[in-house]
Amino acid sequence: MKLIKHVYILLLILTTSIVSAQVKFEAKASKQKLGINERLRIDFQMNKDGDNFNPPSFSNFTVVGGPNQSVSNSWINGVRTYKKTYSYFLAPKKRGNFTIKQAAITIDGETYKTLPLKIQVTGAVDKPKDPNDASSIASENIHLVAEVSKANPYLNEAITVVYKLYVSPAIAVDNWNEIDSPRYNDFWSQNINTQGQKVQNGTYNGKDYRFLILRKAVLYPQKTGKLNIEPLSLDIALRVPSNRRDIFGSLLMTRVNKTVSAGNKTIHVKPLPEAGKPVDFAGAVGDFKLDVITSKRVLDASESFQIKVGVSGNGNLKLFKLPKISLPSSLEVYEPEHKEQVKTNLSGMRGSISDSYTVVPQYKGKYPIPSISFSYFDLKTESYKRLSSDEIVIDVLNGPTNNADEASDGNTTNNTKQRVVLNNDQFAFIKTKTDFISTKPTYFFKTNLFWSLLLLPFLAIPLAIIVRNKKASRDADIYGNRVRKADKLAKKYLSHAKKSLGKKEAFYIALEKALHNYLKARLHIQTNDLSKDKINSLLKEKQVDDVAIKDFIAIVENCELARYTPIDIVTMQEDYKKAAETISLIDKQAR
């Protein structure tokens, strides 16, 4: 019996040693079936340390976390237990049945592999909310919303977009950074100043929130059809409550970064109706009033007076041209002075624009100023309206008579022939007396003209010396000559761009050419060196400030992008003006 007992004990010890010495390497999945909006965890576990771990490719999944490595080493009843784990967090790319292939590792010179895992990915499922996940808590308690005043406006009708950040009282925002700003392609846009905005209380989806207005913009669509407003995106650093408490029982806050976006907004722009559109309609949309005012109505010839043609009201005041005046040829008219007194707020543009003409009558008489007509599209009635001014008569009291006008006036012409009546003084025009003058000879060398011509060369010598010195100094100024050459070249191409205003492709090609040739002459670089980084570094070496450099590079980028995006005449004029100002500023600052 004792022998048998010892044999059993020996067999038990051997079996235990074999089992404890067996190497295990296996793959475990957190779930075999998951929705496409869920995450999957895969653990590769081994009971003995190894080398050259080689995971599978995860070709149908995106690795959103890992590999995370963990090791546990414990002793229980004198028995050592070792476990090492490599963990991956995966997001499925699509629906379907997929196989996670084998992973491999080398332990004690032997290669071990896991068994393949079958995973089924279904459609999106309702995920249970983890009350302890900081990112999930942040997603539920912070929202960036873009509120658009009207989704289907008319062409050139003002709409507003307001970006609001809603934050739940349960979390705290430390700061935020704007990572993507909206671009309002195909819109005339004006940002409204939001500095000094205070946090307000409101509701979102029926819940109480605090909100802050981050950005306001007024948009005037310049095209019909479906237009897109790009989203505003923010990276926000915030603190959310955790399930842990401090020694005083207060909840501890967890810091987390969250990216939020307002999302794309689609606007359907309606064309203005063709029915009833006036022939002289220039694109004015809104509610307007027409004023035609003269500074004088009674004056003398050669005195000047002003005619002011103005439109005031609410609408796209900066996006149309005022009607022109038609005056008689006897009135000399100068180019008008254009003035704008327009403010832009959330209701759109409001104010007035005007053209002031200076007029000078040449002859006396009465001059009528014909009625001026202006048409616009009224958004309230959704119809076209026409405004007309009264006829104004200018009375010129004193001055020469326009004989050409009188000769052409049928009422003042008298073709009746009259008999010639002779009198005794019919030969009075013949002179009977004469004035005698002296025939004494005069000598040229005694005249003032002679002495002036004699002294002129002596007086011209100092002037010639001054001119010569100036020319020598200018020729020696190599740097100044290069600057003048650059200015002349830039003005030449800017003049070409100005002539092409209204023709988008030709305008931006000429503008970009002017900027490049200016830099080539100013910085002595070749065309293939005109990278943005090169321009930035060279202008900084010339002691040009950052604002001017930034403006110059922005204009170059605008020239590149403008060829592929719709641009209106107002934007072209602004880009031309900005280019001229920037070149002038760089000239003043460059050393």
PEKALIN-V261147 format. One record per pair of residues at least 24 apart in sequence whose ideal C-beta (glycine too) atoms are under 8 Angstrom apart, sorted by the first residue. I is the first residue (numbers start at 0). GAP is how many residues later the second one is. Records with the same first field share a line. If there is no record, write none. Layout:
I = GAP ; GAP
This chain:
19 = 59
22 = 24 ; 25 ; 84 ; 85 ; 87 ; 89
23 = 24
24 = 25 ; 80 ; 82 ; 87 ; 88 ; 89
25 = 88 ; 89
26 = 73 ; 75 ; 76 ; 87 ; 88 ; 90
28 = 71 ; 88 ; 90
31 = 85 ; 86 ; 87 ; 88
32 = 86 ; 87 ; 88 ; 89
33 = 58 ; 85 ; 86 ; 87 ; 88 ; 91
34 = 86 ; 87 ; 88 ; 89 ; 90 ; 92
35 = 56 ; 58 ; 59 ; 85 ; 86 ; 87 ; 88
36 = 87 ; 88 ; 90
37 = 54 ; 87 ; 89
38 = 25 ; 50 ; 51 ; 52
39 = 49 ; 50 ; 51 ; 52 ; 79
40 = 46 ; 47 ; 48 ; 49
41 = 45 ; 46 ; 48 ; 58 ; 75
42 = 42 ; 43 ; 44
43 = 41 ; 42 ; 43 ; 59 ; 61 ; 70
44 = 38 ; 39 ; 40
45 = 37 ; 38 ; 39 ; 59 ; 61 ; 66
46 = 34 ; 35 ; 36 ; 37
47 = 34 ; 36 ; 59 ; 60
48 = 33 ; 35 ; 58
49 = 34 ; 55 ; 56 ; 57 ; 58 ; 62
50 = 54 ; 55 ; 56
51 = 52 ; 53 ; 54
52 = 33 ; 50 ; 51 ; 52
53 = 49 ; 50 ; 51
54 = 31 ; 33 ; 48
55 = 44 ; 45 ; 46 ; 47
56 = 44
57 = 30 ; 32 ; 42
59 = 32 ; 33 ; 34 ; 36 ; 38 ; 61
60 = 29 ; 30 ; 31 ; 32 ; 37
61 = 28 ; 29 ; 30 ; 31
62 = 25 ; 26 ; 27
63 = 25 ; 26 ; 27
64 = 24
91 = 29
93 = 27
94 = 26 ; 27 ; 28
95 = 24 ; 25
96 = 24
130 = 112
131 = 110 ; 111
133 = 106 ; 108 ; 120 ; 122
134 = 121 ; 123
136 = 33 ; 34 ; 103 ; 104
137 = 33 ; 100 ; 102 ; 118 ; 120
138 = 119
139 = 28
140 = 26 ; 27 ; 29 ; 30 ; 99
141 = 24 ; 25 ; 26 ; 29 ; 31 ; 94 ; 96 ; 116 ; 118
142 = 61 ; 66 ; 117
143 = 70 ; 88 ; 89 ; 90 ; 116 ; 117 ; 118
144 = 59 ; 117
145 = 83 ; 85 ; 86 ; 116 ; 117 ; 119
147 = 81 ; 117 ; 119
148 = 197
150 = 115 ; 116 ; 117
151 = 115 ; 116 ; 117 ; 118
152 = 68 ; 114 ; 116 ; 117
153 = 115 ; 116 ; 117 ; 118 ; 131 ; 223 ; 225
154 = 66 ; 67 ; 68 ; 69 ; 114 ; 115 ; 116 ; 117 ; 130
155 = 64 ; 65 ; 66 ; 116 ; 127 ; 129 ; 160 ; 163
156 = 63 ; 64 ; 128 ; 222
157 = 60 ; 61 ; 62 ; 128 ; 157 ; 158 ; 189 ; 190 ; 191
158 = 59 ; 60 ; 61 ; 62 ; 108
159 = 56 ; 57 ; 58 ; 59 ; 186
160 = 55 ; 56 ; 58 ; 68 ; 104
161 = 51 ; 53 ; 54 ; 184
162 = 50 ; 51 ; 52 ; 53 ; 69 ; 99
163 = 47 ; 48 ; 49 ; 50
164 = 46 ; 47 ; 49 ; 69 ; 95
165 = 36 ; 38 ; 43 ; 44 ; 45
166 = 42 ; 43 ; 44 ; 45 ; 71
167 = 39 ; 41 ; 42
168 = 39 ; 40 ; 41
169 = 70 ; 71
170 = 67 ; 68 ; 69 ; 70
171 = 66 ; 67 ; 81
172 = 63 ; 64 ; 65
173 = 63 ; 64 ; 65 ; 81
174 = 61 ; 62
175 = 58 ; 59 ; 60 ; 61
176 = 57 ; 58 ; 59
177 = 54 ; 55 ; 56
178 = 54 ; 55 ; 56 ; 80
179 = 50 ; 51 ; 52 ; 53 ; 81
180 = 51
181 = 35 ; 47 ; 48 ; 49 ; 50 ; 80
182 = 47
183 = 33 ; 35 ; 45 ; 46
184 = 42 ; 43 ; 45 ; 380 ; 381
185 = 35 ; 36 ; 37 ; 41 ; 379 ; 380
186 = 32 ; 33 ; 34 ; 35 ; 40 ; 42
187 = 31 ; 32 ; 34 ; 128 ; 130 ; 131 ; 380 ; 382 ; 383
188 = 28 ; 29 ; 30 ; 31
189 = 27 ; 28 ; 154 ; 159
190 = 24 ; 25 ; 26
191 = 24 ; 25 ; 26 ; 152 ; 153 ; 154
215 = 130
217 = 126 ; 127 ; 128 ; 130 ; 131
219 = 96 ; 99 ; 128
220 = 46 ; 48
221 = 344 ; 346
222 = 46 ; 343
223 = 45 ; 46 ; 47
224 = 43 ; 44
225 = 40 ; 41 ; 42 ; 43
226 = 39 ; 40 ; 41 ; 42
227 = 36 ; 37 ; 38 ; 39
228 = 35 ; 36 ; 37 ; 38
229 = 34
230 = 30 ; 31 ; 32 ; 33 ; 34
231 = 29 ; 30
232 = 26 ; 27 ; 28 ; 29
233 = 25 ; 26 ; 27
234 = 24
235 = 24
271 = 105
272 = 109
275 = 107 ; 108
276 = 107
277 = 97 ; 106 ; 108
279 = 43 ; 93 ; 95
280 = 94 ; 95 ; 96 ; 103
281 = 38 ; 39 ; 41 ; 93
282 = 33 ; 36 ; 37
283 = 27 ; 31 ; 32 ; 36 ; 90 ; 91 ; 92 ; 93
284 = 30 ; 31 ; 91 ; 92 ; 94
285 = 27 ; 28 ; 29 ; 30 ; 31 ; 62 ; 63 ; 90 ; 91 ; 92 ; 93
286 = 26 ; 27 ; 28 ; 91 ; 92 ; 93
287 = 24 ; 25 ; 26 ; 27 ; 86 ; 88 ; 99
288 = 24 ; 98
289 = 82 ; 84 ; 97 ; 98 ; 99
290 = 98
291 = 33 ; 77 ; 80 ; 97 ; 98 ; 100
293 = 75 ; 98 ; 100
295 = 98
296 = 95 ; 96 ; 97 ; 98
297 = 96 ; 97 ; 99
298 = 62 ; 95 ; 96 ; 97 ; 98
299 = 64 ; 96 ; 97 ; 98 ; 99
300 = 60 ; 61 ; 62 ; 63 ; 95 ; 97 ; 98 ; 99
301 = 58 ; 59 ; 60 ; 97
302 = 57 ; 58
303 = 54 ; 55 ; 56
304 = 53 ; 54 ; 89
305 = 50 ; 51 ; 52 ; 53
306 = 49 ; 50 ; 52 ; 62
307 = 46 ; 47 ; 48 ; 49
308 = 27 ; 45 ; 46 ; 48 ; 63
309 = 42 ; 43 ; 44 ; 45
310 = 41 ; 42 ; 43 ; 63
311 = 39 ; 40 ; 41
312 = 37 ; 39
313 = 33 ; 34 ; 35 ; 36
314 = 33 ; 34 ; 61 ; 64
315 = 32 ; 33
316 = 25 ; 32 ; 33 ; 34 ; 35 ; 36
317 = 24 ; 31 ; 35 ; 252
318 = 249 ; 251
321 = 31 ; 32 ; 33 ; 52
322 = 49 ; 50 ; 51
324 = 32 ; 44 ; 47
325 = 44
326 = 32 ; 40 ; 42
327 = 39 ; 40
329 = 31 ; 32 ; 33 ; 35 ; 37 ; 72 ; 75
330 = 28 ; 29 ; 30 ; 31 ; 36 ; 63
331 = 27 ; 28 ; 29 ; 30
332 = 24 ; 25 ; 26
333 = 24 ; 25
358 = 35
360 = 33 ; 35 ; 38
361 = 37 ; 38 ; 40
362 = 33 ; 36 ; 37 ; 38 ; 39 ; 42
363 = 32 ; 33 ; 34 ; 35 ; 36 ; 37
364 = 31 ; 36 ; 37 ; 40
365 = 27 ; 28 ; 29 ; 30
366 = 26 ; 27 ; 29
367 = 24 ; 25 ; 26
368 = 24 ; 25
481 = 39 ; 40 ; 42
482 = 39 ; 104 ; 107
484 = 36
485 = 32 ; 35 ; 36 ; 101
486 = 96 ; 100
488 = 25 ; 28 ; 29 ; 32
489 = 24 ; 25 ; 27 ; 28 ; 93
492 = 24 ; 25
493 = 82 ; 85 ; 86 ; 89
496 = 79 ; 82
497 = 78
500 = 68 ; 71 ; 72 ; 75
501 = 67 ; 70
503 = 58 ; 59 ; 63 ; 68
504 = 58
506 = 65 ; 69
507 = 50 ; 51 ; 54 ; 55 ; 59 ; 67
508 = 50 ; 54
510 = 44 ; 48 ; 64 ; 65 ; 68
511 = 44 ; 47 ; 48
513 = 65
514 = 37 ; 40 ; 41 ; 44 ; 64 ; 68
517 = 65
521 = 64 ; 65 ; 68
531 = 24
538 = 47 ; 51
541 = 44 ; 47 ; 48 ; 49
542 = 46 ; 47 ; 48
543 = 42 ; 45 ; 46
544 = 44
547 = 34 ; 37 ; 38 ; 41
550 = 27 ; 31 ; 34
551 = 30 ; 34
554 = 24 ; 27
